[in-house]
């Protein structure tokens, strides 16, 4: 099955690229139009620590800053870019001393966990990751074709505000809690956040964000995911005292939504006079690009984005 982006590229530039490459090249040109500087498609850098060679879809140098750009075309299956894609990019950034940050390009958008990871990339990877949504508005009007691809995507979304969390205490932890029960009472009531888990010395061992970044088990027939995260040798703070636990259990309801993704002109709206737009993951418009403007640029044999001689 051919990606609709491959067909868009063929209509614009008159050549056929292998799957995924067409979107990478369009993203490279879009990156140049957005920030200028020097942009190279499909380059390589060697890691400072691992000595591994990293393939880079879009390498941009502008204003004294170098950006590692990754581009994924999931339009064929209507999937959004997920957290694992972002984590792969985030894992490479600390190994590349000359790179100041990452940029991820998608034609179908990003999942909630992916956005959450990108927002925290500076703290996790030491370098920021910006998300770029490249939306195609039209191909050709008049004598040419108008390509409209409508994808009905089924989204399974966790409702974290309705989630139920609980911990399993160690035997020593239970004894410690029982000793804290006030005289004459048969229970101990306390309010405790679970943002962080500690080691025996009270140092943060892992955060809830990092723990849940591994994902959850699949929802059951009733739409609720039930599972647990193993936490050996972990502690939580109860009234500032460290109490040992062994696991964190969860029950998370999921809801199902049908979303329609339109690539090309919305058949319910008048045709656009521009080909595509570059937006943030929140939908803020960064730049509109017409077909005529896009055709002014090409990628030479070395992968560099260049402007054609008019």
C-alpha positions in Angstrom: 0.0 0.0 0.0 1.3 3.4 -1.0 1.4 6.3 1.4 -0.7 9.3 0.2 2.4 11.5 1.0 4.3 9.5 -1.6 1.7 10.4 -4.2 1.8 14.0 -3.1 5.5 14.1 -3.6 5.3 12.5 -7.0 2.7 15.1 -8.1 4.8 18.0 -6.9 8.3 16.9 -8.0 7.6 14.3 -10.7 9.8 11.6 -9.1 9.1 8.6 -7.0 10.8 8.0 -3.6 10.8 4.9 -1.5 8.3 4.7 1.4 9.0 7.3 4.1 11.7 9.2 2.1 9.3 11.5 0.4 8.0 12.8 3.7 11.5 13.2 5.0 12.5 15.3 2.0 9.3 17.5 2.3 10.1 17.9 6.0 13.6 19.0 5.2 12.4 21.7 2.8 9.7 22.7 5.3 12.4 22.9 8.0 14.5 25.2 5.7 11.5 27.4 4.9 10.7 27.7 8.6 14.2 28.6 10.0 16.6 28.9 7.0 20.2 28.2 7.7 21.7 24.9 6.2 19.5 21.8 6.0 20.7 18.4 5.0 18.5 15.3 4.4 19.8 11.9 5.4 23.1 12.8 7.0 25.1 11.0 9.7 26.8 12.0 12.9 29.0 9.8 15.2 28.2 9.6 18.9 30.7 11.1 21.3 30.4 8.3 23.9 29.0 5.3 22.0 31.0 6.0 18.8 27.8 4.8 17.0 26.8 6.4 13.7 23.4 8.1 13.9 21.3 8.5 10.7 19.5 11.9 10.8 16.5 12.6 8.6 16.8 16.4 8.8 20.0 18.0 10.1 19.6 21.8 10.4 22.3 24.3 11.3 21.0 27.8 11.9 21.9 30.7 14.2 24.7 28.8 15.8 22.4 25.9 16.7 22.2 22.4 15.3 19.0 20.4 15.3 18.5 16.6 14.9 15.3 16.2 13.0 13.3 12.9 12.7 10.4 12.5 10.3 7.8 9.7 10.4 5.0 9.2 7.9 2.3 7.0 9.5 -0.5 8.2 7.2 -0.7 4.8 5.5 -2.1 3.3 8.7 -3.6 6.4 10.3 -1.4 6.1 13.4 0.1 9.0 15.4 3.7 9.2 16.4 4.1 7.6 19.8 6.3 7.9 22.8 8.7 5.1 21.7 9.6 7.2 18.6 10.3 10.2 20.8 12.3 8.1 23.3 14.5 6.9 20.5 15.3 10.4 19.5 15.7 11.5 23.1 18.2 8.6 23.7 20.4 9.8 20.9 20.6 13.5 21.9 23.0 13.2 24.9 25.5 11.2 22.7 25.8 14.0 20.1 27.7 16.9 21.6 27.3 19.2 18.5 23.5 18.8 18.5 21.6 21.3 20.6 18.1 19.8 20.4 15.7 17.6 18.5 12.7 18.2 16.2 10.1 15.6 15.3 8.0 15.9 12.2 4.7 14.0 11.8 1.9 14.1 9.2 -0.7 12.4 11.5 0.1 14.2 14.8 1.3 12.8 18.2 -0.1 10.7 21.0 -0.6 12.2 24.4 2.4 10.2 25.9 4.6 11.4 23.1 3.6 15.0 23.7 4.2 14.5 27.5 7.7 13.1 26.8 8.6 15.9 24.4 7.5 18.5 27.0 9.9 16.9 29.5 12.7 16.1 27.1 14.9 18.9 28.5 14.8 17.2 31.9 15.0 13.6 30.6 17.6 13.9 27.8 19.2 17.2 28.7 18.1 18.8 25.4 14.7 20.0 24.1 12.5 18.3 21.5 10.1 20.3 19.4 7.1 18.7 17.7 6.1 19.7 14.2 2.8 18.8 12.5 3.0 19.0 8.8 -0.6 19.2 7.3 -1.3 19.0 3.6 -4.1 21.1 2.4 -4.3 20.4 -1.3 -2.5 18.9 -4.3 -3.7 20.5 -7.5 -6.8 22.4 -8.5 -8.2 23.0 -11.9 -6.8 20.7 -14.5 -4.8 18.6 -12.0 -6.1 16.2 -9.4 -7.3 17.0 -5.9 -6.2 14.3 -3.5 -8.2 13.8 -0.4 -7.5 11.0 2.0 -9.9 10.4 4.8 -8.8 8.2 7.6 -11.2 7.1 10.4 -8.9 6.3 13.3 -10.1 4.4 16.4 -8.4 6.0 19.5 -8.3 4.2 22.9 -7.7 7.0 25.4 -6.9 6.5 29.1 -9.0 8.5 31.5 -6.4 9.2 34.1 -8.6 11.5 36.2 -10.8 8.5 37.0 -7.9 6.1 37.7 -7.6 4.2 41.0 -4.1 3.7 42.4 -3.0 1.6 45.4 0.2 0.2 46.8 1.2 -3.1 48.4 3.2 -2.6 51.5 6.0 -4.9 52.6 5.6 -6.8 55.9 7.9 -4.3 57.7 5.9 -1.4 56.1 2.6 -2.8 57.4 4.1 -3.1 60.9 5.3 0.4 60.8 1.9 1.7 59.7 0.1 -0.3 62.5 2.4 1.3 65.1 1.3 4.8 63.8 -2.4 4.1 64.5 -3.5 6.5 67.3 -4.6 4.8 70.6 -8.2 3.9 70.5 -8.4 3.9 66.7 -8.6 1.0 64.4 -7.3 2.7 61.2 -4.8 5.3 60.0 -6.0 7.9 57.6 -3.5 9.9 55.6 -3.3 11.7 52.3 -0.2 11.0 50.2 0.7 11.9 46.7 2.5 9.3 44.6 4.6 11.5 42.3 7.9 10.0 43.5 9.2 6.8 45.0 12.2 6.6 47.3 15.1 4.3 48.3 15.9 3.4 51.9 17.9 6.6 52.3 15.1 8.8 51.2 16.6 9.6 47.8 14.2 9.6 44.8 14.4 6.3 43.0 11.9 6.8 40.2 9.0 9.2 39.5 5.5 8.2 38.6 6.0 9.8 35.2 9.0 7.6 34.4 7.3 4.6 35.8 4.2 5.0 33.7 6.2 5.8 30.6 6.4 2.1 30.1 2.7 2.1 29.3 -0.2 0.1 30.7 -1.7 -3.3 30.1 -4.5 -3.5 27.5 -8.0 -2.7 28.7 -10.3 -5.6 29.6 -13.8 -6.2 28.2 -15.3 -3.6 30.5 -12.8 -1.0 29.2 -10.7 -0.9 32.3 -6.9 -1.7 32.4 -5.9 -3.5 35.5 -2.2 -4.1 36.3 0.7 -3.2 38.5 4.3 -1.9 38.4 6.8 -3.9 40.5 8.8 -1.7 42.9 11.2 -3.8 44.9 13.1 -2.0 47.6 11.0 1.1 47.1 9.4 3.4 49.7 6.7 6.1 49.9 6.5 8.8 52.5 3.6 8.5 55.0 3.5 11.6 57.2 7.2 12.1 56.3 8.2 8.6 57.4 9.5 6.1 54.8 7.3 3.0 54.4 8.3 0.1 52.3 6.2 -1.1 49.3 6.5 -3.8 46.7 4.2 -2.7 43.9 1.9 0.0 42.6 -1.5 -1.2 41.4 -3.8 0.6 39.0 -7.3 0.5 37.5 -7.6 2.9 34.6 -10.8 3.3 32.6 -10.3 3.8 28.8 -12.7 5.4 26.4 -12.9 4.8 22.6 -13.2 7.7 20.2 -13.4 7.7 16.4 -11.4 10.5 14.9 -11.4 11.5 11.2 -8.0 12.5 9.8 -8.2 14.4 6.5 -5.1 14.6 4.3 -5.7 17.1 1.5 -8.7 19.4 1.0 -11.6 18.9 3.3 -14.4 18.0 0.8 -16.8 20.1 2.9 -14.7 23.2 2.6 -13.6 25.4 -0.4 -10.2 24.4 -1.9 -7.2 26.0 -0.2 -4.8 28.2 -2.1 -1.8 26.7 -0.3 -0.4 23.1 -0.3 0.5 22.6 3.3 1.0 24.2 6.7 3.5 23.7 9.5 2.0 23.7 13.0 2.9 23.0 16.5 1.4 19.9 18.1 -1.2 22.2 19.7 -2.4 23.4 16.3 -0.6 26.8 16.4 0.2 27.9 12.8 3.9 28.4 12.1 3.9 28.7 8.3 1.8 28.2 5.2 3.5 26.9 2.1 2.1 27.0 -1.4 2.8 24.4 -4.1 4.7 27.1 -6.1 6.9 27.9 -3.2 7.7 24.3 -2.5 8.7 23.7 -6.1 11.4 26.4 -5.9 13.5 24.0 -3.7 15.2 20.7 -4.3 17.6 18.4 -2.5 21.0 17.9 -4.2 23.1 14.7 -4.4 24.6 15.5 -1.0 21.2 15.8 0.6 21.4 19.6 1.0 18.3 21.7 0.5 18.9 24.2 -2.2 16.9 26.8 -4.1 16.5 26.2 -7.8 17.8 28.8 -10.3 14.8 30.6 -11.7 
